[in-house]
Amino acid sequence: MASFPNRPVPNRAIQRTCVNCSLSELCVPVGLDPADMERLDQLVERQPPLESGAHLCRVGERFTMLFAVRSGCFKSYRMDSEGRERVLAFHLPGELIGLDAIYPGVYQSNVVALDMGGVCALPYSDLSRLASQIPRLQEQIFRLLSKDLSAYAWLAGDYSAEERVAGFLLDLSNRYRERGYSDRVFNLAMPRRDIANYLRLATETVSRVITRFERESLIHTERREVSLLDLDGLNERANHCLQALG
């Protein structure tokens, strides 16, 4: 893997075990016995915190690590042939980064911290060998890979701007709820231009839809904090988009 000055380096001195991690049930298979959990713990390399704007990996680098988000929010993006940024995903605590790099063997996107964030690194060659010996771990990797792929699928649908924005907010709500956080009040670490880019909409369009949702008392925004006031109303606006989101 190429070296960049703003990338974290492994540090065993700040190791934190999966057993004691509040997010373990999201990225570690349920039912691992203590011996198998200990073997997995020995692979995990907890990384120093990354500041906002620091890159975790870049397109084309040799794939060696999967990254599990411990804190903060990360953005995956690529540059198109005309030099324009295309936002592919936002990664929250408990989610794995780098699953799409397993087959080609190189990272498929640039991944950058949107705020102060932390990750655990899992050397994939070691993880793969361990997974071949622990069926539950192998099943979990396949499950997360399938979930990761389905997360991209809904963006290809023919949805209106309202459906896309409502679906995006509800998707974040569901993901925060899975992590034990509030599903009604949360911060948007990503700026609106990134949200618009991800939803394949103009920034002005996203702003208009958010203003409309506020006027209809569906949501309330205060700087980067958003409050979902009417989940039923947002579900109605999201319409068929929710089926694609699963």
LOSEPA-931205 format. One line per field, with one value per residue: residue in one letter; x, y, z of N, C-alpha, C in turn. Coordinates in steps of 0.2 Angstrom, whole numbers, always signed. Example, Ala and Ser with C-alpha at 12.3 -4.5 7.8 and 13.67 -1.06 7.14 Angstrom:
rest	A  S
n.x	+66  +64
n.y	-28  -11
n.z	+39  +35
ca.x	+62  +68
ca.y	-22  -5
ca.z	+39  +36
c.x	+66  +64
c.y	-16  +0
c.z	+39  +39
//
This chain:
rest	M  A  S  F  P  N  R  P  V  P  N  R  A  I  Q  R  T  C  V  N  C  S  L  S  E  L  C  V  P  V  G  L  D  P  A  D  M  E  R  L  D  Q  L  V  E  R  Q  P  P  L  E  S  G  A  H  L  C  R  V  G  E  R  F  T  M  L  F  A  V  R  S  G  C  F  K  S  Y  R  M  D  S  E  G  R  E  R  V  L  A  F  H  L  P  G  E  L  I  G  L  D  A  I  Y  P  G  V  Y  Q  S  N  V  V  A  L  D  M  G  G  V  C  A  L  P  Y  S  D  L  S  R  L  A  S  Q  I  P  R  L  Q  E  Q  I  F  R  L  L  S  K  D  L  S  A  Y  A  W  L  A  G  D  Y  S  A  E  E  R  V  A  G  F  L  L  D  L  S  N  R  Y  R  E  R  G  Y  S  D  R  V  F  N  L  A  M  P  R  R  D  I  A  N  Y  L  R  L  A  T  E  T  V  S  R  V  I  T  R  F  E  R  E  S  L  I  H  T  E  R  R  E  V  S  L  L  D  L  D  G  L  N  E  R  A  N  H  C  L  Q  A  L  G
n.x	+4  +3  +11  +4  +5  -5  -12  -17  -7  -4  -6  -2  -2  -13  -23  -39  -51  -62  -72  -75  -80  -93  -99  -97  -107  -112  -102  -96  -98  -112  -112  -99  -87  -77  -63  -62  -66  -55  -45  -49  -48  -34  -31  -35  -31  -30  -32  -24  -33  -41  -40  -52  -54  -43  -36  -41  -39  -35  -40  -35  -24  -15  -25  -25  -31  -46  -57  -65  -76  -75  -78  -85  -88  -86  -82  -84  -78  -76  -66  -73  -71  -70  -64  -73  -80  -87  -98  -99  -103  -107  -100  -104  -101  -97  -98  -91  -77  -70  -74  -78  -66  -61  -61  -55  -43  -38  -40  -56  -61  -58  -57  -62  -61  -74  -76  -68  -62  -62  -54  -54  -42  -41  -31  -33  -29  -25  -37  -45  -40  -43  -57  -60  -58  -68  -84  -95  -89  -85  -98  -103  -95  -99  -112  -111  -105  -115  -124  -118  -117  -130  -133  -129  -138  -151  -149  -149  -161  -177  -181  -190  -184  -189  -192  -179  -172  -180  -179  -165  -163  -171  -164  -152  -157  -162  -150  -143  -151  -149  -136  -138  -140  -149  -163  -170  -165  -150  -133  -128  -114  -110  -108  -121  -118  -112  -121  -131  -123  -121  -135  -137  -142  -145  -137  -145  -157  -158  -158  -170  -179  -177  -180  -194  -198  -196  -205  -217  -217  -211  -197  -184  -171  -155  -142  -130  -137  -151  -168  -180  -196  -208  -210  -219  -224  -212  -210  -220  -216  -205  -209  -208  -195  -190  -191  -181  -171  -172
n.y	-6  +11  +25  +38  +54  +58  +47  +35  +25  +8  +4  -5  -1  +6  -3  -10  -21  -32  -38  -29  -18  -7  -7  -20  -30  -26  -28  -40  -57  -64  -75  -81  -91  -89  -92  -91  -77  -71  -75  -67  -54  -53  -50  -37  -21  -6  +10  +27  +42  +50  +66  +78  +77  +69  +56  +39  +28  +27  +27  +14  +10  -4  -17  -21  -21  -21  -9  -5  +6  +15  +28  +44  +50  +44  +47  +39  +41  +44  +51  +57  +55  +68  +74  +77  +76  +61  +56  +41  +34  +35  +32  +25  +23  +6  +1  -8  -4  -5  -17  -18  -19  -32  -42  -36  -32  -20  -4  +3  +16  +33  +36  +47  +56  +64  +71  +72  +55  +38  +22  +3  -8  -22  -34  -41  -53  -61  -61  -68  -80  -84  -84  -94  -105  -102  -104  -95  -82  -81  -81  -69  -60  -62  -58  -44  -40  -42  -33  -21  -20  -19  -7  +3  +1  +7  +20  +20  +19  +26  +39  +53  +69  +72  +59  +54  +62  +60  +46  +45  +52  +44  +32  +35  +37  +24  +17  +24  +20  +7  +7  +11  +24  +40  +39  +50  +62  +68  +72  +79  +75  +76  +89  +99  +99  +87  +78  +80  +77  +63  +59  +62  +74  +92  +104  +115  +109  +99  +108  +115  +105  +101  +113  +113  +101  +106  +116  +109  +103  +91  +89  +96  +108  +113  +121  +109  +99  +88  +85  +73  +75  +69  +54  +45  +53  +56  +43  +42  +51  +45  +34  +21  +21  +16  +2  -2  +1  -8
n.z	+0  -4  +3  +12  +20  +28  +32  +44  +55  +60  +77  +90  +104  +107  +106  +106  +111  +102  +110  +120  +113  +109  +97  +92  +89  +77  +67  +70  +70  +78  +92  +91  +99  +115  +112  +98  +96  +103  +94  +83  +89  +89  +77  +74  +72  +80  +74  +75  +78  +64  +57  +51  +33  +31  +22  +21  +12  -5  -23  -33  -25  -18  -11  +5  +18  +27  +34  +49  +55  +69  +75  +70  +53  +37  +20  +4  -12  -30  -44  -59  -77  -82  -71  -61  -45  -38  -27  -18  -6  +12  +27  +42  +61  +65  +52  +38  +28  +12  +6  -7  -13  -12  -23  -35  -29  -27  -20  -23  -22  -16  +1  +14  +29  +36  +47  +64  +66  +69  +66  +65  +59  +48  +43  +27  +22  +33  +39  +30  +30  +43  +43  +34  +43  +53  +51  +54  +54  +41  +35  +40  +34  +20  +22  +25  +14  +4  +9  +8  -6  -9  -4  -13  -24  -24  -28  -42  -46  -53  -46  -38  -33  -20  -15  -15  -6  +6  +7  +10  +22  +30  +29  +35  +48  +51  +51  +62  +72  +73  +79  +91  +94  +94  +83  +78  +80  +74  +69  +53  +46  +34  +21  +12  -1  -4  +0  -10  -21  -19  -20  -33  -37  -39  -28  -25  -27  -17  -6  -8  -6  +7  +14  +10  +17  +30  +31  +30  +42  +43  +46  +56  +55  +62  +59  +57  +63  +62  +65  +64  +63  +59  +55  +49  +39  +32  +27  +18  +9  +4  -2  -15  -14  -2  -3  -11  -3  +7
ca.x	+0  +7  +11  +2  +7  -11  -15  -15  -3  -6  -3  -4  -2  -19  -27  -45  -53  -69  -76  -77  -82  -100  -101  -95  -112  -113  -97  -93  -104  -115  -111  -92  -85  -72  -57  -62  -66  -48  -41  -51  -45  -27  -30  -37  -26  -34  -28  -25  -39  -40  -43  -56  -50  -37  -38  -40  -36  -36  -41  -29  -19  -16  -29  -23  -35  -53  -57  -71  -77  -76  -81  -85  -91  -81  -85  -81  -79  -71  -66  -74  -66  -69  -61  -78  -80  -94  -99  -102  -106  -106  -99  -105  -98  -99  -98  -84  -74  -65  -77  -78  -59  -58  -60  -50  -37  -36  -46  -60  -63  -55  -61  -59  -64  -78  -75  -63  -65  -57  -56  -50  -39  -41  -27  -38  -26  -26  -44  -48  -38  -47  -64  -60  -58  -73  -89  -99  -85  -86  -105  -103  -91  -103  -118  -109  -103  -121  -128  -114  -119  -137  -134  -128  -143  -156  -147  -150  -169  -180  -185  -190  -180  -192  -191  -172  -170  -183  -175  -158  -164  -174  -159  -148  -161  -162  -143  -141  -155  -145  -130  -140  -141  -156  -165  -174  -161  -143  -129  -126  -107  -108  -111  -126  -116  -110  -128  -133  -119  -123  -141  -137  -146  -141  -137  -150  -163  -158  -160  -177  -183  -176  -185  -201  -200  -197  -212  -222  -216  -208  -191  -182  -164  -152  -135  -129  -142  -158  -173  -186  -202  -214  -207  -224  -224  -206  -210  -225  -213  -200  -213  -205  -188  -188  -191  -174  -166  -172
ca.y	+0  +17  +29  +45  +57  +59  +40  +32  +19  +3  +6  -10  +1  +8  -9  -11  -28  -32  -40  -23  -13  -6  -9  -27  -34  -24  -30  -46  -62  -66  -83  -83  -93  -84  -93  -88  -70  -70  -75  -61  -49  -53  -47  -30  -15  +0  +16  +33  +46  +54  +72  +79  +79  +64  +50  +32  +25  +30  +23  +10  +7  -11  -19  -26  -20  -19  -5  -5  +13  +16  +34  +49  +48  +44  +47  +36  +45  +44  +56  +54  +56  +75  +77  +79  +71  +57  +53  +34  +31  +38  +26  +27  +18  -1  -2  -9  +0  -9  -23  -19  -20  -39  -45  -33  -32  -13  +0  +6  +23  +37  +37  +53  +57  +70  +74  +67  +49  +32  +15  -2  -11  -29  -37  -46  -60  -65  -62  -73  -87  -86  -85  -101  -109  -101  -102  -89  -76  -81  -79  -62  -56  -62  -54  -37  -38  -41  -27  -16  -19  -17  +0  +7  -1  +11  +26  +19  +19  +32  +42  +60  +72  +71  +52  +53  +65  +57  +40  +46  +54  +38  +27  +37  +36  +17  +15  +26  +16  +0  +8  +13  +31  +42  +39  +56  +68  +67  +77  +77  +76  +78  +95  +97  +98  +80  +74  +81  +73  +56  +58  +63  +80  +98  +106  +119  +105  +97  +113  +116  +99  +101  +118  +111  +97  +109  +120  +104  +100  +84  +89  +103  +108  +118  +120  +102  +94  +87  +82  +70  +76  +65  +48  +43  +58  +55  +37  +43  +55  +41  +30  +15  +21  +12  -5  -3  +2  -14
ca.z	+0  -5  +9  +12  +26  +32  +33  +50  +55  +65  +84  +95  +110  +108  +104  +110  +109  +99  +115  +124  +109  +109  +90  +90  +86  +70  +62  +72  +70  +85  +93  +91  +106  +117  +109  +91  +97  +104  +87  +79  +92  +88  +70  +74  +73  +81  +71  +78  +75  +58  +57  +45  +27  +30  +18  +24  +6  -12  -28  -36  -20  -17  -6  +11  +24  +28  +40  +53  +57  +76  +76  +65  +47  +31  +13  -2  -19  -36  -49  -66  -83  -82  -65  -56  -39  -38  -20  -18  +0  +18  +31  +49  +65  +64  +45  +35  +22  +8  +4  -14  -16  -11  -29  -39  -26  -26  -18  -29  -21  -11  +7  +17  +35  +36  +54  +67  +65  +71  +62  +66  +52  +48  +37  +24  +21  +39  +41  +25  +33  +49  +41  +32  +49  +57  +46  +56  +52  +34  +33  +42  +28  +15  +23  +25  +7  +1  +12  +5  -13  -10  -2  -19  -29  -24  -32  -49  -47  -56  -40  -38  -28  -13  -13  -13  +1  +11  +8  +13  +29  +34  +29  +41  +54  +53  +53  +68  +77  +74  +83  +98  +94  +92  +76  +76  +80  +73  +65  +46  +45  +27  +19  +8  -8  -4  +0  -17  -26  -18  -22  -40  -37  -38  -22  -24  -27  -10  -1  -9  -3  +14  +16  +9  +22  +36  +30  +31  +49  +43  +49  +58  +55  +65  +57  +54  +66  +59  +69  +61  +67  +57  +52  +44  +33  +28  +24  +13  +4  +2  -7  -17  -13  +4  -5  -13  +3  +11
c.x	+4  +6  +9  +3  +1  -15  -13  -11  -5  -2  -6  -5  -9  -25  -33  -49  -60  -74  -79  -79  -90  -103  -100  -101  -114  -108  -94  -99  -106  -114  -104  -90  -79  -65  -57  -62  -59  -44  -43  -48  -38  -26  -31  -32  -30  -29  -29  -30  -36  -43  -48  -52  -44  -40  -36  -36  -38  -36  -35  -24  -20  -20  -26  -27  -42  -53  -64  -71  -79  -80  -81  -89  -86  -85  -81  -83  -74  -71  -68  -69  -65  -67  -67  -79  -87  -94  -102  -106  -104  -105  -99  -101  -101  -100  -91  -83  -69  -68  -77  -71  -57  -57  -55  -43  -34  -42  -50  -63  -58  -60  -58  -64  -68  -78  -69  -66  -59  -59  -51  -48  -39  -37  -31  -35  -26  -33  -47  -46  -42  -54  -65  -60  -64  -79  -93  -95  -86  -93  -106  -100  -96  -109  -117  -108  -110  -125  -124  -116  -126  -138  -133  -134  -148  -155  -149  -157  -171  -184  -185  -185  -183  -191  -184  -170  -173  -180  -169  -159  -167  -168  -154  -151  -161  -155  -141  -145  -151  -139  -132  -140  -148  -157  -169  -170  -153  -140  -128  -119  -105  -112  -116  -124  -114  -116  -131  -130  -121  -130  -142  -142  -142  -142  -143  -157  -164  -161  -167  -181  -183  -181  -192  -203  -200  -203  -218  -222  -214  -201  -189  -174  -161  -144  -134  -134  -149  -162  -179  -192  -208  -212  -212  -224  -218  -207  -215  -221  -207  -203  -209  -198  -186  -188  -184  -169  -166  -174
c.y	+6  +21  +36  +48  +58  +52  +38  +26  +14  +5  +1  -7  +4  +3  -9  -17  -27  -34  -34  -17  -13  -8  -16  -31  -32  -27  -37  -51  -64  -74  -85  -85  -89  -86  -90  -80  -68  -70  -69  -55  -48  -50  -40  -26  -9  +6  +22  +37  +49  +61  +73  +81  +73  +58  +43  +28  +28  +25  +20  +8  -1  -13  -23  -26  -18  -14  -5  +2  +12  +22  +39  +46  +49  +44  +44  +40  +43  +50  +54  +57  +64  +78  +79  +73  +68  +54  +46  +32  +36  +32  +28  +22  +11  -3  -3  -6  -5  -15  -24  -19  -28  -42  -42  -32  -25  -9  +3  +13  +26  +37  +42  +54  +64  +74  +70  +60  +44  +26  +10  -6  -18  -31  -42  -53  -64  -66  -67  -80  -89  -87  -92  -106  -108  -99  -96  -83  -76  -79  -72  -58  -56  -58  -47  -35  -37  -35  -21  -14  -17  -9  +5  +6  +5  +18  +26  +19  +26  +35  +49  +63  +71  +64  +51  +56  +62  +50  +40  +48  +48  +32  +29  +36  +29  +15  +18  +22  +10  +1  +10  +20  +33  +42  +45  +62  +66  +72  +74  +79  +79  +85  +94  +96  +90  +76  +75  +77  +66  +55  +59  +69  +86  +100  +110  +115  +102  +102  +115  +111  +99  +107  +117  +106  +100  +113  +115  +100  +93  +83  +96  +103  +114  +117  +113  +97  +94  +83  +79  +70  +71  +59  +45  +47  +57  +48  +37  +46  +50  +36  +23  +15  +16  +5  -7  -3  -4  -12
c.z	+0  +2  +8  +19  +31  +34  +40  +50  +61  +72  +89  +102  +112  +106  +109  +107  +107  +105  +119  +120  +108  +102  +88  +86  +79  +65  +64  +73  +77  +86  +93  +99  +108  +113  +102  +91  +99  +98  +83  +82  +90  +81  +70  +76  +74  +78  +75  +75  +69  +59  +50  +39  +26  +27  +21  +18  +0  -17  -31  -31  -19  -10  -1  +17  +23  +34  +43  +56  +65  +78  +70  +59  +41  +25  +8  -8  -24  -40  -56  -71  -84  -76  -60  -51  -39  -31  -21  -12  +6  +23  +39  +54  +65  +57  +43  +29  +18  +5  -4  -17  -15  -18  -34  -36  -25  -24  -24  -28  -16  -5  +12  +24  +34  +42  +57  +68  +67  +67  +66  +60  +53  +42  +34  +23  +27  +41  +36  +28  +39  +47  +38  +37  +53  +52  +48  +54  +45  +32  +35  +36  +22  +16  +23  +18  +3  +3  +9  -2  -14  -8  -8  -24  -30  -28  -39  -51  -50  -50  -40  -33  -21  -11  -11  -7  +7  +13  +11  +20  +33  +34  +35  +47  +56  +55  +60  +74  +78  +78  +90  +99  +93  +85  +73  +76  +80  +69  +58  +46  +38  +25  +13  +0  -9  -4  -7  -22  -25  -21  -30  -41  -37  -31  -20  -23  -20  -5  -2  -5  +4  +17  +15  +15  +29  +36  +32  +38  +48  +47  +52  +58  +58  +64  +54  +58  +63  +64  +64  +65  +65  +52  +47  +38  +29  +24  +18  +7  +0  -3  -8  -16  -7  +2  -7  -8  +8  +18
//
